[in-house]
Amino acid sequence: MPKPDIHPNWYPDAKVICNGEVVMTTGSTQPELHVDVWSGNHPFFTGTQKILDTEGRVDRFMRKYGMGSADAAADEKKTDAKNNNKDNTSKED
């Protein structure tokens, strides 16, 4: 025999609230559902989404970390020389 009174109450007209206003009704185990985003204000559904400009991301990375340029080779030689000097001074101690 199943146990009585173990199921939650069902609210067939539960209110979905977004930014203080009722946006829709649905069935739920809670009388009110508070949400931050729903299809009425999400940029994908409203058509106001912004398309990010991904062109130039690799160039920006290369420029930031000095890869792929003639100056990068010179900078790399300088850092290698500095690292060698640090290694030499630590070995002398």
N, C-alpha and C positions, 0 to 999 in steps of 0.2 A: 504494500500500500504506500503511495507517495506521501511525503510529509506535507502537511498543510501549511500555508502562509510562509513559504520560503522564497517565493518569487517577488521581485520588486514591483512596485506600482507602475502601471503603464499610463503615460499621458499622451493621448492621441493628438492633441493640439498643443504640443510644446512649442514655445516661442523661441526663435533664434534671434538673439540681439547682437548687433554690431554697432559700435560707437553710440550707444544709447538709444537706438531705434530698432524696432522690430522689423526684420528683413524678410522673414518667412516663418512658416509653421511646419512642424514635422512631428513624427511620433518619437518619444524618447522615455527613458526612465526618470528623467528630471523635468520639472515643469518649465524651466528656462535654461537656455544654453547661451552663454556669452562667448562670442568669438571675436578675434581680431581681424581676420580676413575671410571674406566669402567671395563668391563669383561675381557679385555686383561691384566690388571695389578692387578686385585683383587686376593688376595691369595686363596680365595675359588675356583675361576674358573681356576686359573693357576696350582692348585695342590701343592702349596708351603706353605699351611697353617700350622701353628704349633699347635700341640695338647698340651694343657696345662695339666700338671700333677696335678690333683686335689686330688690325694691320699695324705694324710697327712695334708690336710687343717684343718680338725677337730682337729687332734692332735696338730697342731701348735696353734690353737685357745685355746685349753685346757691348753697348756703349757704357753701361753702368759698370760692368765688370771688366772692361777693357779687352774684350776678345775680338779678334778679327780685324785689327787695325795695325798699322805700322808702329804707332805709338805704344801699343800694347806689348810688342816684342821688346821695345826699349825699356818699358816699365818692368817687364818680367826680368830682364837682365839686371836691372838695378836691385830688385828685390832678392834675386839670387845672390848678388854680391853682398848685400846686407846680411843675408842668412849665413853665408860663408864666413863673414867677419865675426858674427856672433858665435858660430861654431868654433872658430879659431881661438877666440878670447876665452871661451869656456874650457877649452882643452888645456890652455896654458896654466890655468889656476890649479 
